[in-house]
Amino acid sequence: MTFITRFSSHPFYGIAVAFIGALIIMPDTVFMRLSEMDALQMLFWRGLAMAGVLFGAWLIVSRGSLREETANFLRPRALLVTLCFMLSAIAFTLGIASAPVSIILFGVACAPLFAALFSWLLMSERTPPLTYLFMTIAMTGIAVAVYEPAGSAPVIEGMGPLATGAFLGLSAGACIGLSFSLLRSDNSIPILLINCGGGLLAAACALIFALVTGYPLQTLGIGDLPAILISGGIILPASFFLLGYATRFTAAANVSLFMLLETVLGPIWVWLVVDERPTNQMIIGGGLVVTSLIAYLIWSMRRPAAENS
């Protein structure tokens, strides 16, 4: 029995996989910024690159069961997961382009709560009370990180952008939470294929929108194409595969909880690479999130296996 096979039976295995996936996705915002592309361009190239890489990986990894996995992919639950991935990508990208970033980030930070809710509805899977405590501390850190004191930014007239941002952010968080819960509920869902489908649908939506609105297609390639291809072709496929795979071994709420790392540590990566210094609120809030997740990791390693699954 190999080390990985032995370790996969450990109750901490799923949490470790989710943690690695969350670490991989952290520099994603750096490459998004380095690409200097608008929301439509990023949605198109990230989705297309992610779909291409994952489809190739699926052909190689699943070459002995292509027909079976295709049949599983066409089942309603798998198609719903695919739709969730597509909608979360669209909602996040549109939200960043049309509303204050802080509103979007706080909405996405609700993903663990949505995951716990959907897991309870779909599988009657209960989330330990202490997990909610760690969620609360982490979300408090998110709130501190994205807080902008009055007068620090231009005042937005009316509630339109704020309401739109709140809706899109919560929509992205809900889609992420639901997708992980669905993956948790059905081990036959082909992870590579549903992520591939989600990326391809997101790219198709971007292209259709461009055609309908008269967006100049020749400008889609303007910007730093290698940067956005690293984001869509390396970071997203690796991270979302690991995060989806982790749901085979631990609760969906646990997996989505680690995605908060990207929310608060992403700006740190941006600071290191493009010299955009994070605010004091980001540093304090990020410290709260990281501390809560470290405490959660330690607690997860020590609690019984029955509670950790």
VENFENCOR-V407256 format. One record per backbone hydrogen bond with DSSP energy under -0.5 kcal/mol. CO is the residue of the C=O (numbers start at 1). NH is the residue of the N-H. Records with the same first field share a line. If there is no record, write none. Layout:
CO: NH ; NH
//
This chain:
2: 6
3: 7
4: 8
5: 9
6: 9
7: 10
10: 13
12: 16
13: 17
14: 18
15: 19
16: 20
17: 21
18: 22
19: 23
20: 24
21: 25
22: 26
23: 26
25: 28
26: 29
27: 30 ; 31
28: 32
29: 33
30: 34
31: 35
32: 36 ; 37
33: 36
35: 224
38: 42
39: 43
40: 44
41: 45
42: 46
43: 47
44: 48
45: 49
46: 50
47: 51
48: 52
49: 53
50: 54
51: 55
52: 56
53: 57
54: 58
55: 59
56: 60
57: 61
58: 62
60: 63
62: 65
65: 69
66: 70
67: 71
68: 72
69: 73
70: 74
72: 75
75: 79
76: 80
77: 81
78: 82
79: 83
80: 84
81: 85
82: 86
83: 87
84: 88
85: 89
86: 90
87: 91
88: 92
89: 93
90: 94
91: 95
92: 96
93: 97
94: 98
95: 98 ; 99
100: 103 ; 104
101: 105
102: 106
103: 107
104: 108
105: 109
107: 110
108: 111
109: 112
110: 114
111: 115
112: 116
113: 117
114: 118
115: 119
116: 120
117: 121
118: 122
119: 123 ; 125
120: 124
124: 126
126: 128
128: 131 ; 132
129: 133
130: 134
131: 135
132: 136
133: 137
134: 138
135: 139
136: 140
137: 141
138: 142
139: 143
140: 144
141: 145
142: 146
143: 147
144: 147
149: 152
155: 157
159: 163
160: 164
161: 165
162: 166
163: 167
164: 168
165: 169
166: 170
167: 171
168: 172
169: 173
170: 174
171: 175
172: 176
173: 177
174: 178
175: 179
176: 180
177: 181
178: 182
179: 183
180: 184
181: 185
182: 186
183: 186
186: 189
189: 191
190: 194
191: 195
192: 196
193: 197
194: 198
195: 199
196: 200
197: 201
198: 202
199: 203
200: 204
201: 205
202: 206
203: 207
204: 208
205: 209
206: 210
207: 211
208: 212
209: 213
210: 214 ; 215
215: 217
216: 219
217: 220
219: 222
223: 225
224: 228
225: 229
226: 230
227: 231
228: 232
229: 233
230: 234 ; 235
231: 236
234: 238
235: 239
236: 240
237: 241
238: 242
239: 243
240: 244
241: 245
242: 246
243: 247
244: 247
245: 248
246: 249 ; 250
251: 255
252: 256
253: 257
254: 258
255: 258 ; 259
256: 259
257: 260
258: 261
259: 262 ; 263
260: 264
261: 265
262: 266
265: 269
266: 270
267: 271
268: 272
269: 273
270: 274 ; 276
271: 275
275: 277
279: 283
280: 284
281: 285
282: 286
283: 287
284: 288
285: 289
286: 290
287: 291
288: 292
289: 293
290: 294
291: 295
292: 296
293: 297
294: 298
295: 299
296: 300
297: 301
298: 302
299: 303
304: 307 ; 308
305: 309
//
